[in-house]
Amino acid sequence: MANANLDAYPASLEIAYPEEPRNRLTTFFRLFTVIPIMILYEVLVYSTSTIILPTLLMILFRRKYPRW
């Protein structure tokens, strides 16, 4: 009965894992590829929050959009 329910699904997923062991050196260097991405992400988030937050506060308290 359980196998009949599994065959009824329209999609299935099979993942082929690599047979050879993973290279620890490339796994270590993945960290260094993430560092520039995280720096760029933080810069974008900071710059966005410094623009949006004052504008939202001005709209909230003054009830009009600031004219810069």
C-alpha positions in Angstrom: 0.0 0.0 0.0 2.8 2.4 0.8 4.6 1.8 -2.5 1.4 2.6 -4.4 1.3 6.0 -2.8 4.9 6.7 -3.8 4.2 5.8 -7.4 1.3 8.3 -7.5 3.5 11.4 -7.1 4.1 13.2 -10.4 7.8 14.0 -9.6 10.7 12.3 -8.0 14.2 13.4 -7.0 17.3 11.4 -7.2 20.6 12.9 -6.2 23.9 11.3 -7.4 26.5 11.9 -4.7 30.1 11.9 -5.8 32.0 8.7 -5.1 35.4 10.3 -4.4 36.0 12.2 -1.2 35.7 15.9 -1.1 38.7 18.1 -1.4 39.2 19.9 2.0 41.3 22.6 0.4 38.5 23.8 -2.0 36.1 23.6 0.9 38.4 25.9 2.9 38.7 28.4 0.1 34.9 28.7 -0.3 35.0 30.8 2.8 37.2 33.3 1.0 34.8 33.6 -1.9 32.0 34.4 0.6 33.9 37.2 2.2 33.6 39.7 -0.7 30.0 38.8 -1.3 29.2 39.4 2.4 31.0 42.8 2.3 29.0 43.9 -0.7 25.8 42.7 0.9 26.5 44.6 4.1 27.3 47.8 2.2 24.1 47.5 0.2 22.0 46.9 3.3 23.6 49.7 5.2 23.2 52.2 2.3 19.6 51.2 1.8 18.7 51.5 5.4 20.3 54.9 5.7 18.2 56.2 2.8 14.9 54.5 3.6 14.8 54.9 7.4 15.0 58.7 7.5 12.5 59.0 4.7 10.0 56.7 6.5 10.4 58.7 9.7 9.9 62.0 7.9 6.8 60.6 6.2 5.5 59.3 9.5 6.0 62.4 11.6 5.6 65.2 9.1 3.0 63.4 7.0 4.6 64.6 3.7 7.3 63.3 1.5 10.6 65.2 2.0 11.8 67.4 -0.9 15.6 66.8 -1.2 
